[in-house]
Amino acid sequence: MGSLLALGAAGVLFGDSWLAKSGFAWFPFLFAFLMLVGVLAPRELVRLFPPAQRPSEPLVTTGVILALLANWYPALRVQFSAAPASPWAMLVLVLGAALIGAFLLEMNRYTGERGALDRLGLTAFAMVYLGVLPCFFAQVRWLSRDADVSAAMLALVVFVPKCNDIGAFFTGTFLGRHKMTPTLSPKKTWEGFVGGALTGAAAAVGLSFTAPVFQYGAAEAAAFGLVVGLAGVFGDLAESLVKREGGAKDASKTIPGFGGVLDVVDSVLFAAPVAYLWFGLTAR
C-alpha cells in the first residue's frame, strides 16, 4: 500500500509536469487525487460525528467536491474567455451555496428536537476542513509557470510533513521518554517531536536541490522545513482531536496499514496553507 501511495504521488508530481510541458496544463493526476479525497474523506469525517449531530453526508460530499473543482475554474474559463478569473471567488460561492443548502435541509427536517444548529456547524466545519484547506495544496501547483518548480513546491508540501512523521515515529520509538500530548495522542513524545522536526528540515534541504524554489538556499529550505513540519504536526493532532471526539482510533479502514484517507492527508491539510503563504510571499 505504501508503494501504491508513492506511485500515486509520483504521478501527481512527475506525470503532471510531463503533461504540462506537452501543453496539457490541467494537471489531471492532481485532479484525480483531489477528487478521490473529495469522495472518501467527507464520508470518513461525517461518520466520526455522533449520529444526532451528523450532517448530511451527500450534502457535505457534494460541497467538498465542488469546492475542489473550483481550483480548475480559471483553467476552464480560459477555454471560453480571455478574462482573468480567481478560484477563490468560486470557492466562496460554493461555500455559501453549501451553507444555504444545509439550512434548507434542516428547515425541511425540523421537528422541534434540538440538533439542527449542531449539524449546521459541523457542515460548515467539514466544508472548511476538507473543502478549503486542500485548495491551498492544489493552488501551489499554479504558483509558478515552470512545471518543474511547481512540482518541487508540491513535493515539499507532501514530503516535509510526511518525513517529519517518519522521523518522529522512529525517534519516539527508540528515544521517546517524555509524553507530548498524553490525552490527545499518547504515543507522541517530545523526543519524537525534535527528531521529526530535524527530519522534516533535512527533507526540505534535500528537495531544494531539485529546483530553484528558495531564494536563500539551504538556510531558507531548513527554516521552511521546520515551520511547515510544525504545521503538519498540528494537522495530525487536529485529526486526533476529531477521532477522540468520535471515539475512533482511525478514521476508517480504507487504506490497509494506514487507516483512512484522513489519516494519510491530515498533516498535509495544515501544512498546505502555510506552504502556500511561504511560496506566495517569497516566489520570484
VENCORTA-V353575 format. One record per residue. N is the residue number from 1. RES is the residue in three letters. PSI is psi as a letter, one per 30 degrees, with the letter a starting at -180 (999 if undefined). D_CENTER is the distance of its C-alpha to the mean C-alpha in Angstrom with 1 decimal. Layout:
N&RES&PSI&D_CENTER, N&RES&PSI&D_CENTER
//
This chain:
1&MET&e&19.4, 2&GLY&e&18.0, 3&SER&e&20.0, 4&LEU&e&18.6, 5&LEU&e&15.0, 6&ALA&e&16.3, 7&LEU&e&18.2, 8&GLY&e&15.3, 9&ALA&e&13.5, 10&ALA&e&16.9, 11&GLY&e&17.2, 12&VAL&e&14.1, 13&LEU&e&15.4, 14&PHE&e&19.2, 15&GLY&e&20.0, 16&ASP&e&18.5, 17&SER&e&20.2, 18&TRP&e&23.4, 19&LEU&e&23.3, 20&ALA&e&22.7, 21&LYS&f&25.7, 22&SER&g&27.6, 23&GLY&g&27.0, 24&PHE&i&24.3, 25&ALA&h&21.5, 26&TRP&f&19.4, 27&PHE&i&17.0, 28&PRO&e&17.5, 29&PHE&e&15.6, 30&LEU&e&12.3, 31&PHE&e&13.6, 32&ALA&e&14.4, 33&PHE&e&11.2, 34&LEU&e&9.3, 35&MET&e&12.5, 36&LEU&e&12.5, 37&VAL&e&9.2, 38&GLY&f&10.7, 39&VAL&e&13.9, 40&LEU&e&13.2, 41&ALA&e&10.5, 42&PRO&e&12.6, 43&ARG&e&15.6, 44&GLU&e&14.6, 45&LEU&e&13.6, 46&VAL&e&16.8, 47&ARG&f&19.0, 48&LEU&f&18.2, 49&PHE&k&19.9, 50&PRO&k&23.8, 51&PRO&e&25.6, 52&ALA&f&27.4, 53&GLN&g&24.3, 54&ARG&k&22.1, 55&PRO&l&21.2, 56&SER&j&21.8, 57&GLU&e&19.5, 58&PRO&e&20.6, 59&LEU&e&20.1, 60&VAL&e&16.5, 61&THR&e&15.6, 62&THR&e&17.6, 63&GLY&e&16.1, 64&VAL&e&12.4, 65&ILE&e&13.7, 66&LEU&e&15.8, 67&ALA&e&13.2, 68&LEU&e&11.2, 69&LEU&f&14.8, 70&ALA&f&15.5, 71&ASN&f&13.9, 72&TRP&g&16.8, 73&TYR&e&19.4, 74&PRO&e&20.8, 75&ALA&e&21.4, 76&LEU&e&23.1, 77&ARG&e&25.1, 78&VAL&f&26.4, 79&GLN&f&28.1, 80&PHE&f&30.2, 81&SER&k&30.6, 82&ALA&f&30.6, 83&ALA&k&29.4, 84&PRO&l&26.2, 85&ALA&l&23.3, 86&SER&k&20.1, 87&PRO&f&16.9, 88&TRP&e&16.4, 89&ALA&e&19.8, 90&MET&e&19.0, 91&LEU&e&15.8, 92&VAL&e&18.1, 93&LEU&e&20.6, 94&VAL&e&18.3, 95&LEU&e&17.3, 96&GLY&e&21.0, 97&ALA&e&22.1, 98&ALA&e&19.9, 99&LEU&e&21.4, 100&ILE&e&24.8, 101&GLY&e&24.4, 102&ALA&e&23.6, 103&PHE&e&26.7, 104&LEU&e&28.9, 105&LEU&e&27.9, 106&GLU&e&28.7, 107&MET&e&31.9, 108&ASN&e&32.9, 109&ARG&g&32.4, 110&TYR&k&33.7, 111&THR&g&36.6, 112&GLY&f&37.1, 113&GLU&k&35.1, 114&ARG&l&32.4, 115&GLY&f&28.7, 116&ALA&e&28.0, 117&LEU&e&26.5, 118&ASP&e&24.3, 119&ARG&e&22.9, 120&LEU&e&22.5, 121&GLY&e&20.6, 122&LEU&f&18.3, 123&THR&e&17.8, 124&ALA&e&16.8, 125&PHE&e&14.5, 126&ALA&e&12.7, 127&MET&e&12.6, 128&VAL&e&11.1, 129&TYR&e&8.5, 130&LEU&f&7.5, 131&GLY&e&9.3, 132&VAL&e&9.0, 133&LEU&e&5.8, 134&PRO&f&4.3, 135&CYS&e&7.9, 136&PHE&e&7.9, 137&PHE&e&6.2, 138&ALA&e&9.0, 139&GLN&f&11.5, 140&VAL&e&11.7, 141&ARG&f&13.5, 142&TRP&g&16.1, 143&LEU&f&16.8, 144&SER&k&19.6, 145&ARG&f&22.2, 146&ASP&j&22.6, 147&ALA&e&20.5, 148&ASP&e&20.9, 149&VAL&e&19.8, 150&SER&e&16.6, 151&ALA&e&16.0, 152&ALA&e&16.7, 153&MET&e&14.2, 154&LEU&e&11.4, 155&ALA&e&12.9, 156&LEU&e&12.9, 157&VAL&e&9.2, 158&VAL&e&8.9, 159&PHE&f&12.3, 160&VAL&e&12.9, 161&PRO&e&10.8, 162&LYS&e&11.9, 163&CYS&e&15.4, 164&ASN&e&15.3, 165&ASP&e&14.8, 166&ILE&e&17.6, 167&GLY&e&19.9, 168&ALA&e&19.5, 169&PHE&e&20.4, 170&PHE&e&23.5, 171&THR&e&24.7, 172&GLY&e&24.4, 173&THR&e&26.1, 174&PHE&f&29.0, 175&LEU&f&29.4, 176&GLY&k&27.6, 177&ARG&e&30.2, 178&HIS&j&28.9, 179&LYS&k&26.4, 180&MET&e&23.5, 181&THR&i&22.4, 182&PRO&e&25.1, 183&THR&e&24.3, 184&LEU&e&20.5, 185&SER&i&19.9, 186&PRO&f&23.4, 187&LYS&f&22.7, 188&LYS&k&21.1, 189&THR&l&23.8, 190&TRP&e&24.3, 191&GLU&e&25.6, 192&GLY&e&22.4, 193&PHE&e&20.5, 194&VAL&e&22.8, 195&GLY&e&22.7, 196&GLY&e&18.9, 197&ALA&e&19.0, 198&LEU&e&21.8, 199&THR&e&20.1, 200&GLY&e&16.9, 201&ALA&e&19.4, 202&ALA&e&21.5, 203&ALA&e&18.7, 204&ALA&e&18.0, 205&VAL&e&21.7, 206&GLY&e&22.1, 207&LEU&f&19.6, 208&SER&f&21.2, 209&PHE&f&24.3, 210&THR&f&22.8, 211&ALA&l&22.6, 212&PRO&i&23.8, 213&VAL&e&20.6, 214&PHE&k&22.0, 215&GLN&e&25.3, 216&TYR&g&26.5, 217&GLY&b&25.9, 218&ALA&e&25.2, 219&ALA&e&25.5, 220&GLU&e&22.7, 221&ALA&e&20.6, 222&ALA&e&21.4, 223&ALA&e&20.6, 224&PHE&e&17.2, 225&GLY&e&16.6, 226&LEU&e&17.8, 227&VAL&e&15.9, 228&VAL&e&12.4, 229&GLY&e&13.3, 230&LEU&e&14.4, 231&ALA&e&11.2, 232&GLY&e&9.6, 233&VAL&e&12.7, 234&PHE&e&12.3, 235&GLY&e&8.8, 236&ASP&e&10.8, 237&LEU&e&13.7, 238&ALA&e&12.2, 239&GLU&e&11.5, 240&SER&e&14.9, 241&LEU&e&16.4, 242&VAL&e&15.4, 243&LYS&e&16.8, 244&ARG&e&19.8, 245&GLU&e&20.5, 246&GLY&f&20.3, 247&GLY&h&22.5, 248&ALA&k&20.4, 249&LYS&e&19.8, 250&ASP&l&17.0, 251&ALA&e&14.9, 252&SER&a&17.1, 253&LYS&g&19.0, 254&THR&e&17.2, 255&ILE&j&16.6, 256&PRO&k&19.8, 257&GLY&f&19.6, 258&PHE&f&16.0, 259&GLY&b&16.0, 260&GLY&l&13.6, 261&VAL&e&10.4, 262&LEU&e&8.9, 263&ASP&f&10.7, 264&VAL&e&9.2, 265&VAL&f&5.4, 266&ASP&e&6.2, 267&SER&e&7.0, 268&VAL&e&4.3, 269&LEU&e&2.7, 270&PHE&f&6.4, 271&ALA&e&7.3, 272&ALA&e&6.2, 273&PRO&e&8.6, 274&VAL&e&11.1, 275&ALA&e&11.2, 276&TYR&e&11.7, 277&LEU&e&14.4, 278&TRP&e&15.9, 279&PHE&e&16.3, 280&GLY&e&17.4, 281&LEU&f&20.1, 282&THR&f&21.3, 283&ALA&k&21.1, 284&ARG&999&24.6
//
